[in-house]
Amino acid sequence: MRYCVIMAKRKTTKDAVKVLHSRYIKGKPKRLESLKKEHEALDIASQIYTIRKQQYLSQRQLANLVGTTQSVISRLEDADYTSHSLQMLNRIAGVLHHKVEVRLIPEKSVYAYG
């Protein structure tokens, strides 16, 4: 009598984000928290940069409108900068004719990569 062993084909993905997430983030709460903070900093920096550019302002021009220096605006547009103050963000938003919105959302729905 012969037996045939059938092995289930292993699911693989070529999606780099999923591979890196499963390898370095999944099941590691500290790393997930760090990733979340990096995403938040990048999002703030990107929004300031994009809105400033849409209004054809240089960093120096925006700084003058806000009452600060060009180097402060440069730091705020840097994704590595993490010391954003709500007061400064409100000042920038005001001169760019925007509002700052702060929302509290459930953690589970944020950055869930299955």
Secondary structure, DSSP 8 states (H G I E B T S, - for coil): ---------------HHHHHIIIIITT-HHHHHHHHHHHHHHHHHHHHHHHHHHTT--HHHHHHHHTS-HHHHHHHT-TT-----HHHHHHHHHHTT---------GGGSS---
